Each structure stands twice: as structure tokens, then as C-alpha cells.
Amino acid sequence: MPLRTLASLGSLAGKRVIVRADLNVPLRDGVITDDGRVRATLPTLNALINQGARLVVCSHLGRPDGEPNPAYSLAPVAQRLSELLGKPVAFARDTVGESAHEAVASLGDGDVTVIENLRFNPGETSKDAVERRTFAEQLAGLGDALVSDGFGVVHRKQASVYELAEILPSAAGLLIEAELDVLDRLTENPERPYTVVLGGSKVSDKLGVIAHLLPRVDTILVGGGMLYTFLAAKGYRVGASLLEKDQIETVSGYMREAEERGVKLVLPVDAVMAASFSADADHVVADADSLEDTAFGASGMGLDIGPRSAEMFAEIIRDSKTVFWNGPMGVFEMPAFAAGTKTVAQALTEVDGLSVVGGGDSAAAVRQLGFRDDQFGHISTGGGASLEFLEGKKLPGLEVLGWSV
């Protein structure tokens, strides 16, 4: 069965449509610092508004552990959504209580309300299917149909993502359609050369992706904290850098498999070693095979790929026709250790083909470093969901909408 899309729901004029979006934005002192996920919902919301649907927008934000917590309120998101839509957006102070029902009852055709953080209710993320179903049934009382458009949560079996889609007539929104179209292009006959850039802190988070992509790609570039486990697998000393000793043997196996398959698995030739994990720490560039031969000795830690590695990676990326990037090259939040990530991001903007930024920290990095979304072929809204898709895993939030691998 193919994915059910908006057209499968027929006319939604005058109907209450619950839109499960992913509005899990970063907040600092109640202010949104990156509204990319809010903007990503606009095509679906505007399509439904133009139909005359009555929209009940819901999402999670952060991890409030099943209890109301003002620090995780969606109120700032409702305000930002109002600004972006250019129309009033009501806000309900609860999820399925009196405030939510009043807000929904007052909706007219084309109106929008946002209900409070779904994770304020323990039923949303409960491991107990009955508890999730009970919450989903309460949510269903707010709508006549569900449009699932939170790509960042489709890999989770949660009440608003899975059970609610079983209860109400449901379909995928335009964002999920767009995400799947891009991911399909990455897995089905991608234009070559095809390069995958992997970074971030833990190599264990990326092992499934590496295993699934090795038969499908031409080049894998490894940076970020995960690179030190690869260097250790080559017998290099890595000081106090991030290291998953229990993964060294697995990583060695992947390096051998890459060689056997003719896949280039490229590791950095240098790294920025720092005296400590802080923005103003003393730091130097060291060759990858002599990371401990600095003034910091064995206490030095790698916080970015080095300049020669960054330029080497950039050249490979620019020469590729398809590039998928997930995970920063270093601690980009600290200016002294952002150069590697910035160089890789810049190279992605120069790809003559499809360049995909795989959500999560990578998406946050490109925006923080001053790049515009439209400089890339696609910026995913779901880091974990993108990775699990590329691992070939089943995604419950898509399967319930008719999609299958």
C-alpha cells in the first residue's frame, strides 16, 4: 500500500483537522532560537487553511517527563506560528482538557489553534500500549481527521503519531511527502559519485547507517567525536578525546568491509586538540597519527577536524553528485571549534546535484553558522528518523499511514 496523502482525505472544508507537527524547537529563556521546524510546517498548514479546514495543531517540545512544565510550553511556538501565517493562532493551555475543547469549539473555517505540549500527558510516550491508546482516544475527540506531518517523530510509536492515526481517518502532510521523496532519492539509484558525511559524538549511533550504506555509496567521510574510535581502530592514540572502546572491533570490521567493497572510507588527517572542553581552551592542530604529541599530551581532546581534513572533505563533497550529511565535524557551538563544520557546510552549498543536511545537530549547525536553508538541496527536520530510514528500519509513524519499505 502506498503512503496515504492529503488527497485521500477528500474535502476537509469545515472539518476539524488535527495536525501532528514537529514543533520541537530550541528555546532560550522562552525565546525560539531556531524556527526552522515551525517554518517547515507552513506548506501543509496553508494547504489546509485554504481548504477551509479547522486546524488543531499539536506537537511535543523537549522532555517534560509526562508533567506540565512551563519551561516546555508551546506558547512561544503558537506566537511564532501566528507571525508566520499572518493570522491569529489561538493557544490552549492543556492537551485534552477544558481549554483545548473550548479552543477547538471556537474554531471557524480556516482558523488555527495550538494545544499544549503533548508530552505534558504521560500517555503520549508511554511504553504501555493501552495507556497510549487511551490518550489517543482523548485526542481524537478534538478532531475529525489527522494529518501527520511531524517527520522528526515518525520513528517513534507514540500516541499522537501511531494510535491516533489508527483511530481517525489519517494521511501524511506535505512535509512528510517531501522528506520521503528526498530519502527515496538517496536510497534508490542516487546520482553518483555518492558521498555520505557522518559526524556527531557517538559512533554507536551511526553503526546501523554505515552497515546499510556501505553497499550503496562511493565514499564515507567520518568526522566529529565518532572519528576517534576509528583512529583508535587504526592503532592511533587519541588522548582524552571521545572514544567508545567497545566499538573498536566493530569499526575495524567496517573499515575492512569498505576496503573489500571498494568504498572509500575517509578519516581526517589532522584534528584540533584542546586542553579542555571549553570555548576558550588552548588548542593546536595535530596530525591524526600523533594527537598526543602536543603540549597537552594524553589529556588533550579533539574538538574539531583539522584544516587539512576539512579542505580534503570539501573537495570530495564538491566533486560528488549526491551528498548526505548527518552530524557536525566538531563542537560547532564553540567558535574556536566550528571551522570544520563550516567548511563542510559550505562545500555542500556548492554541490552540483543533491545535497541533503540530515536534520538534528547538522541542521542547527548550518543555521547557527549563517547559512540559509535554500543554499542546500534539502534540510531534513528529523535527524533520528532520517538515520533510521537510511538504516532500512521500519518507521511505525509511516507504516500506520500505509507506507512500507
Long-range contacts (C-beta under 8 A, 24 or more apart in sequence): 1-402, 1-403, 1-404, 2-402, 2-403, 3-172, 3-176, 3-177, 3-180, 3-398, 3-401, 3-402, 3-403, 4-170, 4-171, 4-172, 4-401, 4-402, 5-171, 5-172, 5-177, 6-44, 6-47, 6-48, 6-147, 6-171, 6-172, 6-173, 6-174, 7-171, 8-171, 9-145, 9-147, 9-169, 9-171, 11-51, 12-48, 12-51, 12-52, 12-53, 12-145, 13-51, 13-52, 13-53, 13-109, 14-52, 14-53, 14-54, 14-109, 15-53, 15-54, 15-143, 15-144, 15-145, 16-53, 16-54, 16-56, 16-104, 16-107, 16-142, 16-143, 16-144, 16-145, 17-48, 17-53, 17-54, 17-55, 17-56, 17-143, 17-144, 17-145, 17-146, 17-147, 18-56, 18-57, 18-58, 18-139, 18-140, 18-142, 18-143, 18-145, 18-146, 18-147, 18-164, 18-168, 19-44, 19-45, 19-48, 19-55, 19-56, 19-57, 19-58, 19-146, 19-147, 19-149, 19-173, 20-58, 20-59, 20-146, 20-147, 20-148, 20-149, 20-150, 20-153, 20-160, 20-161, 20-164, 21-57, 21-58, 21-59, 21-149, 21-150, 21-173, 22-59, 22-60, 22-149, 22-150, 22-151, 22-152, 22-153, 22-381, 22-382, 23-57, 23-59, 23-61, 23-74, 23-77, 23-81, 23-114, 24-59, 24-60, 24-61, 24-62, 24-152, 25-61, 25-77, 26-364, 27-61, 27-62, 27-71, 27-76, 30-76, 31-76, 32-76, 32-77, 32-80, 34-363, 34-364, 34-367, 34-368, 35-80, 35-84, 36-363, 36-367, 36-373, 36-379, 36-381, 37-152, 37-381, 38-77, 38-80, 38-81, 38-84, 39-84, 39-373, 40-175, 40-381, 41-81, 41-149, 41-173, 41-175, 42-84, 42-85, 43-174, 43-175, 44-147, 44-149, 44-173, 44-174, 44-175, 45-81, 45-85, 45-112, 46-85, 47-174, 48-147, 49-85, 49-110, 49-112, 50-110, 52-109, 52-110, 53-109, 53-110, 54-104, 54-107, 54-108, 54-109, 54-110, 54-111, 55-107, 55-111, 55-112, 55-113, 56-103, 56-104, 56-107, 56-113, 56-115, 56-142, 56-143, 57-81, 57-89, 57-112, 57-113, 57-114, 57-115, 58-95, 58-114, 58-115, 58-118, 58-139, 58-160, 59-114, 59-117, 59-118, 59-150, 60-117, 60-118, 60-119, 60-124, 60-125, 60-153, 60-160, 61-117, 61-119, 62-117, 62-119, 63-119, 64-117, 64-119, 64-120, 65-119, 66-119, 66-120, 66-121, 66-122, 66-124, 66-125, 67-120, 67-122, 68-116, 68-117, 68-120, 69-120, 72-117, 72-119, 72-120, 73-116, 73-117, 74-114, 74-115, 74-116, 74-117, 77-114, 78-114, 81-112, 81-114, 85-112, 87-112, 88-112, 89-113, 89-114, 90-114, 91-115, 91-116, 92-116, 94-120, 95-120, 95-121, 95-138, 95-139, 96-121, 96-135, 96-138, 96-139, 96-141, 96-142, 100-142, 101-141, 101-142, 104-142, 104-143, 115-142, 118-158, 118-159, 118-160, 123-159, 124-158, 124-159, 124-160, 125-156, 125-158, 125-159, 126-159, 129-163, 132-157, 132-158, 132-159, 132-162, 132-163, 133-159, 133-163, 135-159, 135-160, 135-163, 136-160, 136-162, 136-163, 136-164, 136-166, 136-167, 137-163, 137-167, 139-164, 140-164, 140-167, 140-168, 143-168, 144-168, 144-169, 145-169, 145-170, 145-171, 146-170, 146-171, 147-171, 147-172, 147-173, 148-172, 148-173, 148-176, 148-397, 148-401, 149-173, 149-174, 149-175, 149-176, 150-176, 150-397, 151-175, 151-176, 151-179, 151-380, 151-381, 151-382, 151-385, 152-359, 152-381, 152-382, 152-383, 152-384, 152-385, 153-382, 153-385, 153-397, 154-382, 154-385, 154-395, 154-396, 154-397, 154-398, 155-382, 155-384, 155-385, 155-388, 155-389, 155-393, 155-395, 155-396, 155-397, 156-396, 156-397, 157-396, 157-397, 158-397, 161-396, 161-397, 161-400, 162-396, 162-397, 162-400, 165-397, 165-400, 165-401, 166-400, 170-400, 170-401, 171-401, 172-398, 172-401, 172-403, 175-381, 176-398, 176-401, 178-378, 179-378, 179-380, 179-381, 179-382, 179-385, 179-386, 180-398, 180-403, 182-354, 182-356, 182-377, 182-378, 182-380, 183-386, 183-389, 183-390, 185-322, 185-354, 186-322, 186-324, 186-354, 186-356, 186-390, 187-216, 187-389, 187-390, 190-216, 190-321, 190-322, 190-354, 191-321, 191-322, 191-353, 191-354, 192-218, 192-321, 192-322, 193-218, 193-219, 193-319, 193-320, 193-321, 193-322, 194-218, 194-219, 194-320, 194-321, 194-322, 194-323, 195-219, 195-220, 195-221, 195-316, 195-317, 195-320, 195-322, 195-323, 195-324, 196-220, 196-221, 196-323, 196-324, 196-325, 196-326, 197-221, 197-223, 197-313, 197-317, 197-323, 197-324, 197-325, 197-326, 197-327, 197-344, 198-222, 198-223, 198-224, 198-226, 198-325, 198-326, 198-327, 199-223, 199-224, 199-225, 199-226, 199-227, 199-325, 199-326, 199-327, 199-328, 199-329, 199-330, 199-341, 199-362, 200-224, 200-225, 200-226, 200-326, 200-327, 200-328, 200-360, 200-361, 201-225, 201-226, 201-242, 201-327, 202-226, 202-242, 202-244, 203-229, 203-230, 203-244, 203-247, 203-251, 204-244, 204-247, 205-387, 206-326, 206-327, 206-387, 207-247, 207-250, 207-254, 208-387, 208-388, 208-391, 208-393, 209-326, 209-387, 209-390, 209-391, 210-254, 211-254, 211-391, 212-390, 212-391, 212-392, 213-390, 214-254, 214-257, 214-258, 214-261, 214-263, 215-261, 217-263, 218-263, 218-264, 218-320, 219-263, 219-264, 219-265, 219-266, 219-316, 219-320, 220-258, 220-263, 220-264, 220-265, 220-266, 221-266, 221-313, 221-316, 221-317, 222-265, 222-266, 222-267, 222-268, 223-268, 223-305, 223-309, 223-313, 223-327, 223-328, 223-329, 223-330, 223-340, 223-344, 224-305, 224-327, 224-328, 224-329, 224-330, 225-302, 226-327, 227-267, 227-268, 227-271, 227-302, 227-305, 228-302, 230-255, 230-267, 231-267, 231-288, 231-291, 234-267, 236-288, 236-289, 236-291, 237-291, 237-292, 237-298, 238-291, 238-292, 238-302, 239-273, 239-291, 239-292, 239-296, 239-297, 239-298, 239-299, 239-300, 239-301, 239-302, 240-298, 240-299, 240-300, 240-301, 241-271, 241-273, 241-291, 241-300, 241-301, 241-302, 242-301, 242-302, 266-312, 266-313, 266-316, 268-305, 268-306, 268-309, 268-312, 268-313, 269-306, 269-308, 269-309, 269-312, 270-305, 270-306, 270-307, 270-308, 270-309, 271-302, 271-304, 271-305, 271-306, 271-309, 272-302, 272-303, 272-304, 272-305, 272-306, 272-330, 272-336, 272-337, 272-339, 272-340, 273-300, 273-301, 273-302, 273-303, 274-300, 274-301, 274-302, 274-303, 274-336, 274-337, 275-299, 275-300, 276-301, 277-301, 277-303, 277-331, 278-334, 279-334, 279-335, 279-336, 280-336, 281-336, 283-336, 283-337, 302-330, 303-330, 303-331, 303-334, 303-336, 303-337, 304-329, 304-330, 304-331, 304-337, 304-338, 304-339, 304-340, 304-341, 305-329, 305-330, 305-340, 306-340, 307-339, 307-340, 307-343, 309-340, 310-339, 310-340, 310-343, 310-344, 311-343, 313-340, 313-343, 313-344, 313-347, 314-343, 314-344, 314-346, 314-347, 315-347, 317-344, 317-347, 317-348, 317-350, 317-351, 318-347, 318-350, 318-351, 320-351, 320-353, 321-351, 321-352, 321-353, 321-354, 322-353, 322-354, 323-348, 323-351, 323-353, 323-354, 323-355, 323-356, 324-356, 324-358, 324-390, 325-355, 325-356, 325-357, 325-358, 325-362, 326-358, 326-359, 326-360, 326-362, 326-383, 326-386, 326-387, 327-358, 327-360, 327-361, 327-362, 328-361, 328-362, 328-365, 332-361, 332-365, 332-368, 332-369, 333-368, 338-365, 338-369, 341-365, 341-369, 342-369, 345-369, 345-371, 346-371, 348-376, 349-375, 349-376, 351-377, 353-377, 354-378, 356-380, 358-383, 358-386, 358-387, 359-383, 359-384, 359-385, 359-386, 360-384
